[in-house]
Amino acid sequence: MSNLTTMGFSPFFQKDFNLIINNFPEPDRILLLPARIIAEFRSEYEAFSEEGVIRLKPSLEFKEMEKPSVGDWVIYRKSADGQMAGRIIALLPRISCFYRKNAGRTSETQIIASNVDRVLIVCGLDGDYNVRRIERLTAGVYSSGAIPIIVLNKCDLMDDTSEAESDVSLACPGVDVVVVSALYGINISLLDKYCRRLGQTSALVGSSGAGKSTILNALIGEDRFETNSVRKHDNRGKHTTTSRFITELEGGGLIMDTPGMREFGLMVDEESIEAVFSDIEALGKNCRFVDCTHEHEPGCAVKKAVEAGDLSEGRYNSWLSLLRENRSNLLRSDKRAVKKEARRWGTLVREGREIRRRKENK
């Protein structure tokens, strides 16, 4: 039977809950309860509390990154007339937050999942298979504070998956890689040790058609969620899942499904990029210059490794792209970083002019 503990209400959340309600007058505290958002609708939420499954509406305006999302723990004021409904008055701090940049050039972000312990990165071994995308997603998961697990689905379409496993393991060192076929139930039980953990939450992410909903159905043991075939011309999906929700697994554990994303503008930090590309970071320590950008400088050990074939050009370009994207996101959101970057470029321009002037005077 579900209770707050099985839904993930740990001492971490209990402590913050107590701190917040202590700011309210004592007569009001009896009406304030914790709840976890398990589904999101246009103007209200479905949540689990000690009252059971209830409907909640926000009682105040939240900023985008503070707006309650599926997986969040909130404090609500329960209805005085005994109805299974209430008003959200506060959002409890998150232990992890998986989010992405909204499509386009804006720097605004969108929450994908909150308070997730593990993220299963699902990639199909068909037209969906893309090691570079897996690298990006893994860096994004690290940035969220969750643990990434890579799931290569549709192994029934490959006679030998060892090369794909090896490529992904090399691209994402230290990350567990599991090969399954959700459609035929092959190796699905291998996911139990990640997903069936009492009070812990897993999330499924990946492109449309990768098989997230099929894996979810296989884990719960019934065809509860709609699945769809991929398009024949490009092996891509049709965005079957259109909302986020949490499902409780038999034997313990919670799992979250997420819609397929057309554009993964993941917000990642430098530490997460270093974790995924630790081999390149190690090479960079041998560069001639300490502040080498690994693009144009002489004596660059990273560029030398690419030229020698010791580092694939695809992996190098993927790493460089993430670094540039991270810097671009930082510049859009941090005015101080913008000024610092402007000063850096101003210095480079002045140095360039001085070098040209000296050459002309020789």
Secondary structure, DSSP 8 states (H G I E B T S, - for coil): ---TTTTT--HHHHHHHHHHHTTS-HHHHTTEEEEEEEEE-SS-EEEEETTEEEEEEESS---GGGS--TT-EEEEEE-TT--SEEEEEEE---S-EEEEE-SSS---EEEEEES-SEEEEEEESSTT--HHHHHHHHHHHHHHTSEEEEEEE-GGG-S--HHHHHHHHHHSTT-EEEE-BTTTTBTGGGGHHHH--TT-EEEEE--TTSSHHHHHHHHHTS--S------TTT--------S-EEEE-TTS-EEEE----S--EE---HHHHHHHTHHHHHHHTTSSSTT--SSS-TT-HHHHHHHHTSS-HHHHHHHHHHHHHHHHHHHHH-HHHHHHHHHHHHHHHHHHHHHHHHHHH-
